[in-house]
């Protein structure tokens, strides 16, 4: 019995493993990306998704105290001091509505009567596109109410029962005051029927969510496609096409610019398909806002094209470019809100999200398609996206000229 062919195949397998290991070892950039980026991505993703649980979410809450009583003032101060929410004072209920509709607050609270009075003294105002914001805001206010004003629930119950009992005797009133003082020391959880909810006006249920994810998917796939198209620069270098182009008078400049324009057109075409589906299936008013939708789409596509060309130009091999592009796309999508709505993230991560094109793109599309914002609501996003895209294009051109030298 002979084992020659079998041993030969094994040695070939071992040789191939050795060759690939040596290639990876010699390509230090790819080596670092292969073994350093995965744990880094894990840390980033764990920060993003761990912060989206109900216990950790810090809602930005606009609070208007229109009752202006002693107890309502206590509640407003307690909310401002609470680590559970990021409460911001608002002068009127209408201002709360404006902040919620503009996305400057996740939800709103109007203290429209004394907390101890009958009825429903608290009005929760929320955007239907943020379905969890209203119940979370109510839970946070209820928690603060129970911790800081536990006596209010008892006095409210006493007030509601007094007409039915024909009033209280002096002794009963003293006992009620004593019980209220005791409850300040031993708080209890009780909804007590304090809350009423209100959705912002002219809001179509589900429309804001669809507009959000249409923008999130648009910028995500624009970057994916742009990265794949930009990888053509690596192919041209490896096949010698770049050397022939560099021998000419124009160099690689026209190639980089041509790819930039093509990737912009590709991004716009993808966006047309995504938003056409959103309008046909879900009734998102894209055509009605075409005058602002088109510049937003062009800016987002230019940003994706510039970022892709700039990143790929900084890599020496296709392996490095593929690993770096995957890392950048995943991290930007996670931080920027393409995977998880940003208002569910910790405050520090929401701030970091503004350094991604995803956050600006999503916010611009929501402003146009959901909040009916004008140019004043989106011009900042246009400027940021265009500047980032042009910066990436400049990097690609600069590195292409260095390659010529």
C-alpha positions in Angstrom: 0.0 0.0 0.0 1.4 3.5 -1.0 0.7 6.8 0.6 2.7 8.9 -1.8 -0.2 10.8 -3.5 -1.9 11.4 -0.2 1.3 12.8 1.4 1.9 14.9 -1.6 -1.5 16.5 -1.4 -1.0 17.2 2.3 2.3 18.9 1.6 0.7 21.1 -1.0 -2.0 22.1 1.4 0.7 22.9 4.0 2.7 24.9 1.5 -0.4 26.9 0.5 -1.1 27.7 4.1 2.5 28.8 4.6 2.4 31.0 1.4 -0.8 32.8 2.5 0.5 33.2 6.1 3.7 34.8 4.7 1.8 37.1 2.4 -0.3 38.3 5.3 2.7 38.7 7.5 4.5 40.8 4.9 1.5 43.0 4.4 1.6 44.7 7.7 -1.4 46.9 7.0 -3.6 43.9 6.2 -2.2 42.1 9.2 -3.1 44.9 11.6 -6.6 45.3 10.1 -7.2 41.5 10.2 -6.5 41.1 13.9 -6.9 44.6 15.4 -10.1 45.8 13.8 -12.4 42.9 14.9 -12.0 43.6 18.6 -12.3 47.4 17.9 -15.5 46.8 16.0 -16.8 44.7 18.9 -16.1 47.5 21.4 -17.9 50.1 19.2 -20.9 47.8 18.5 -21.2 46.9 22.2 -21.2 50.6 23.1 -23.9 51.2 20.5 -26.2 48.3 21.2 -25.7 48.1 25.0 -26.9 51.7 25.3 -30.2 51.0 23.6 -31.8 49.1 26.4 -34.7 50.8 28.2 -32.8 51.2 31.5 -29.9 53.0 29.9 -31.6 55.4 27.5 -31.4 59.0 28.4 -34.2 60.8 26.6 -33.9 64.5 25.8 -37.1 65.8 27.4 -38.5 69.3 26.8 -40.4 70.4 29.9 -42.9 73.3 30.1 -44.3 74.1 33.6 -47.5 76.0 32.7 -49.1 75.3 36.1 -46.4 77.2 38.0 -47.4 75.8 41.4 -45.1 74.7 44.3 -45.4 71.0 43.4 -45.0 71.6 39.6 -41.9 73.6 40.3 -40.6 70.8 42.5 -41.2 68.3 39.7 -39.5 70.5 37.1 -36.4 70.9 39.3 -36.3 67.2 40.1 -36.4 66.4 36.4 -33.6 68.8 35.6 -31.5 67.2 38.3 -32.3 63.6 37.4 -29.7 61.5 35.7 -32.6 59.4 34.1 -33.4 62.1 31.5 -31.9 65.2 29.9 -34.5 67.7 30.8 -34.5 71.1 29.1 -36.9 73.9 30.2 -39.3 75.3 27.6 -41.4 78.4 28.1 -44.7 77.2 26.6 -46.5 74.1 25.5 -46.2 75.2 21.9 -42.5 75.5 22.2 -42.4 71.9 23.4 -44.3 70.8 20.4 -42.0 72.7 18.1 -38.9 71.1 19.6 -40.3 67.6 19.4 -41.4 68.1 15.8 -38.0 69.6 14.8 -36.2 66.7 16.4 -34.5 68.9 19.0 -36.2 66.9 21.8 -37.1 63.2 21.9 -40.3 63.9 23.8 -42.0 66.7 25.7 -43.7 67.1 29.0 -46.3 69.8 29.7 -47.1 70.2 33.4 -50.5 71.8 32.8 -51.9 71.6 36.3 -50.8 71.0 39.9 -49.6 67.4 40.2 -51.8 66.8 43.2 -55.0 68.1 41.4 -57.6 65.8 39.9 -57.6 64.9 36.2 -54.5 64.4 34.2 -52.0 67.1 34.9 -49.2 65.8 32.7 -49.2 65.9 28.9 -46.6 63.8 27.1 -46.0 65.0 23.6 -44.1 62.7 21.2 -43.4 62.1 17.5 -45.0 58.9 16.2 -41.8 58.2 14.3 -40.2 57.5 17.7 -42.6 54.9 19.0 -40.8 54.2 22.2 -40.2 57.8 23.2 -43.7 58.4 24.7 -43.8 55.4 27.0 -40.1 55.9 28.0 -40.8 59.6 28.8 -43.8 58.6 30.9 -41.8 56.0 32.8 -39.0 58.4 33.5 -41.4 61.1 34.7 -43.2 58.6 36.8 -39.9 57.4 38.4 -38.9 61.0 39.2 -42.3 61.7 40.6 -42.2 58.7 42.8 -38.7 59.5 44.1 -38.9 63.2 44.5 -42.7 63.8 45.1 -44.1 60.7 46.7 -46.6 62.7 48.8 -48.3 64.1 45.7 -50.0 60.8 44.8 -51.6 60.6 48.3 -52.7 64.2 48.3 -54.1 63.7 44.8 -56.1 60.7 46.0 -57.4 62.6 49.0 -58.5 65.5 46.8 -60.4 63.2 44.5 -62.2 61.4 47.4 -63.1 64.6 49.3 -66.3 65.5 47.3 -67.6 61.9 47.6 -67.0 61.9 51.4 -68.5 65.3 52.0 -65.3 66.8 53.2 -62.8 65.8 55.9 -62.8 66.5 59.6 -59.8 68.4 61.1 -58.4 65.2 62.6 -58.7 63.4 59.2 -56.9 66.2 57.5 -54.1 66.1 60.0 -53.8 62.3 59.5 -53.6 62.8 55.7 -50.8 65.4 56.2 -49.0 63.0 58.4 -49.3 60.2 55.8 -48.1 62.5 53.1 -45.0 63.4 55.1 -44.4 59.7 55.7 -44.6 59.0 52.0 -41.9 61.5 51.3 -39.6 59.2 53.3 -40.9 55.9 51.8 -41.7 56.5 48.1 -43.9 54.0 46.3 -44.5 53.4 42.6 -47.9 54.4 41.3 -49.1 55.8 37.9 -52.1 57.4 39.5 -53.6 58.3 36.1 -51.4 61.4 35.8 -50.7 61.2 32.1 -52.2 62.0 28.8 -50.4 61.6 25.5 -50.4 63.7 22.3 -48.8 63.1 19.0 -47.5 66.0 17.1 -49.9 67.5 14.6 -50.0 66.5 10.9 -48.1 63.3 11.7 -48.9 60.3 9.6 -48.3 57.2 11.8 -45.3 55.3 10.5 -44.2 57.9 8.0 -41.4 59.3 10.1 -40.0 55.8 10.6 -40.1 55.1 6.9 -38.4 58.4 6.1 -35.8 57.6 8.7 -34.9 54.2 7.4 -35.1 55.2 3.7 -32.3 57.7 4.4 -30.4 55.2 6.5 -30.5 52.5 3.8 -29.7 55.1 1.1 -26.4 56.3 2.7 -25.5 52.8 3.8 -25.7 51.3 0.3 -24.3 54.4 -1.3 -21.1 53.8 0.7 -21.1 50.1 0.0 -21.4 50.6 -3.7 -18.9 53.5 -3.8 -16.3 51.4 -1.9 -16.7 48.6 -4.5 -16.4 51.0 -7.3 -13.4 52.8 -5.8 -11.6 49.4 -5.5 -11.1 49.7 -9.2 -8.2 51.9 -8.4 -6.4 48.9 -6.9 -7.2 46.8 -10.0 -5.7 49.5 -12.3 -2.5 49.6 -10.2 -2.1 45.8 -10.1 -2.8 45.3 -13.9 -0.4 48.1 -15.0 -3.2 50.4 -16.3 -2.2 53.0 -13.8 1.4 52.9 -15.0 0.3 53.6 -18.6 -1.9 56.4 -17.5 0.8 57.9 -15.4 3.1 57.9 -18.4 0.7 60.4 -20.2 0.4 64.1 -19.6 -2.9 64.0 -17.7 -2.0 61.2 -15.3 -4.5 59.6 -13.0 -6.5 62.8 -12.4 -9.2 62.2 -15.0 -9.6 58.6 -13.9 -10.2 59.7 -10.3 -12.6 62.5 -11.3 -14.4 60.2 -13.7 -14.9 57.6 -11.0 -16.1 60.3 -8.6 -18.8 61.4 -11.1 -19.9 57.9 -11.9 -20.2 57.0 -8.2 -22.4 60.1 -7.6 -24.7 59.0 -10.4 -24.8 55.5 -9.1 -25.7 56.7 -5.6 -28.5 58.9 -7.1 -29.9 56.0 -9.1 -29.9 53.8 -5.9 -31.7 56.6 -4.0 -34.3 56.9 -6.7 -35.2 53.2 -6.4 -35.2 53.3 -2.6 -37.4 56.4 -2.2 -39.7 55.4 -5.1 -40.4 52.2 -3.2 -41.0 54.3 -0.1 -43.5 56.5 -1.9 -45.3 53.7 -3.7 -45.6 51.3 -0.8 -45.7 53.6 2.2 -46.9 56.9 0.8 -43.8 58.9 1.8 -44.2 62.3 0.0 -41.0 62.2 -2.0 -42.2 63.8 -5.3 -43.9 66.6 -3.3 -40.5 67.5 -1.8 -38.4 66.8 -4.9 -36.8 70.3 -5.0 -35.1 69.6 -1.7 -34.8 65.8 -2.0 -32.6 66.0 -5.1 -29.9 68.3 -3.7 -29.8 66.2 -0.5 -29.4 63.0 -2.6 -26.6 64.6 -4.7 -24.8 65.8 -1.5 -25.1 62.4 0.2 -23.9 60.6 -3.0 -21.0 63.0 -3.4 -20.0 62.4 0.2 -20.1 58.6 -0.2 -18.0 58.8 -3.5 -15.4 61.1 -1.9 -15.1 59.1 1.3 -14.7 55.8 -0.8 -12.1 57.2 -3.1 -10.1 58.8 -0.4 -10.0 55.7 1.8 -9.1 53.4 -1.1 -6.3 55.7 -2.2 -4.7 55.5 1.2 -4.3 51.7 0.9 -1.4 50.0 -0.8 -3.1 46.7 -1.6 -6.6 45.5 -2.4 -6.7 43.4 0.8 -6.0 46.5 2.9 -8.7 48.4 1.0 -11.3 45.7 1.4 -10.7 45.3 5.1 -10.6 49.1 5.8 -13.7 49.7 3.7 -15.7 47.0 5.6 -14.5 48.4 8.9 -15.4 52.0 8.0 -18.8 51.1 6.6 -19.8 49.0 9.6 -18.6 51.5 12.2 -20.1 54.6 10.5 -23.4 52.8 10.0 -23.6 51.8 13.7 -22.6 55.2 15.1 -24.5 57.2 12.5 -27.9 55.6 13.1 -28.3 53.3 10.1 -28.6 50.3 12.4 -30.1 51.8 15.6 -32.0 55.1 15.9 -29.6 57.6 17.4 -32.0 58.8 20.1 -31.7 55.4 21.7 -27.9 55.7 22.1 -26.0 57.2 25.0 -25.6 61.0 24.8 -21.8 60.8 24.1 -22.4 58.4 21.3 -25.1 60.7 19.8 -22.6 63.5 19.8 -20.0 61.3 18.1 -22.6 60.4 15.5 -22.5 63.9 14.0 -19.0 63.0 12.7 -20.5 60.5 10.3 -22.3 61.2 7.0 -25.1 58.9 8.1 -26.4 61.2 10.8 -26.4 64.2 8.6 -28.1 62.4 5.7 -30.8 60.8 7.8 -31.5 64.0 9.6 -31.8 65.9 6.3 -34.2 63.4 4.8 -36.3 63.3 7.9 -36.4 67.1 8.0 -37.6 67.2 4.4 -40.0 64.3 4.2 -41.3 64.3 7.7 -41.0 67.7 9.2 -41.7 69.7 6.0 -38.5 71.7 6.7 -37.3 74.3 4.2 -33.8 75.1 3.1 -33.0 76.5 6.5 -33.5 73.0 8.0 -31.1 71.2 5.6 -28.5 73.6 4.3 -26.0 72.6 7.1 -26.3 69.0 6.1 -25.7 69.8 2.5 -22.6 71.8 3.4 -21.1 69.1 5.6 -21.8 66.3 3.1 -20.3 68.2 0.2 -17.3 69.4 2.1 -16.5 65.8 3.3 -17.0 64.5 -0.2 -14.7 67.1 -1.8 -12.1 66.5 0.9 -12.0 62.8 0.1 -11.7 63.7 -3.6 -8.8 66.0 -2.9 -7.0 63.2 -0.9 -7.5 60.8 -3.8 -6.1 63.3 -6.3 -3.2 64.2 -4.1 -2.2 60.5 -3.6 -2.6 59.9 -7.3 -0.1 62.7 -8.1 2.3 61.3 -5.5 2.1 57.9 -7.2 3.1 59.6 -10.4 6.3 61.0 -8.8 
